[in-house]
């Protein structure tokens, strides 16, 4: 009777941090409201989150002030973000690159 499914609680995370970061990025981008001429620009977004994914602070540091402000607003609007609630400590200080598309 060998079982072929291996989803016993072995402690291995079923989803990687990268997958959560992609989901976080998608949610932030869905809230973005930027002028058309900023399309293609990228900014680095530093997030401080609590253990439920709520945005405590958002600081964007890119070359374009309009983009930075828009990304920070989008991050707050997207709160709470879809983090790994089984491993929230990995997400308390998060830096992601956001590209305007």
N, C-alpha and C positions, 0 to 999 in steps of 0.2 A: 503493500500500500504506500508507494512513494508519491508524495504530493508534489506537483510541479510548480505550484504557486509558492512564492517565497515572500509573503508579506507578514512574517512574524515580527514582533517589535524588536528588531536587532539593533535599533539605535541609529541605523543609517538613515539619513534624511532622504525622502523620496524625491524631493525637488531641490535643485541647487540654488544657492544664493543668486546666481546669474538669472535664473528664471524669474525670481521675485523682482530683481532689479528691472527686468524687461517689463514686467507687469506694472511696476511703479512708474517707469518711464512712459508707458502707454497712457496711464491714467493722467499723469501730469500734462502730456502733450494734448490730451483730449480737452483740457481746460485752458490751453494756451490761446491767447488773443493777441496776435502780433501783426504789425503792418506787413503788407506783402513784400516790401523791399528788404525785410529782414530774413526772408526765406533762405535756408542753407547755412545760416550762422549757427555757431555752436557756443554754448556757455557751460562752465563747470558749476554744478549746483551742489552746495554742501548743506546737508539736511541733518537736523537733530530731531530724533523721534523718540516718543515714549514707547513703552512695551506693548502698546496697542496699535501703534502705527500712526498716532496723531502727530502732526508736524508741530514741534515746539519752536523751531527756527528754520529759516530757509535763507541761504545767502548765495547768490549767483555771482560769479566772478569771470565775466567774459568781457570782450572789448567794447561791446555795444550796451550802453546804459538802458536803452529801451527794452532790449531783449532781456537783460538781467532782471529788470523790474517785472516784466511780463512773466518770466519763469518763476520768480519768487511768488508772485500772486497766484500762478497756476498751481504751484506746490501746496500753498495754503488751501486753495479751493478744492484740491484733490484729497485733502486730509479727511479721514484717516487713509493712509496708504496701505496697499496689500502686502504686508510683511509676513514673514514666517512666524506665526504666533507660538510655534514650538521652540523657536530659537530667536526671540526678539532682540537679544543682546547683540546679535550680528548686525542689527539695523539701527542701533541707537545713534551712531555717527556714520552717515552714508554720503558718499560723493558720487554723483553720476553726471555724465555728459549729456546735455540736452541739445538736440539739433532742431532748429525751427524747420518744419516741413509743411 
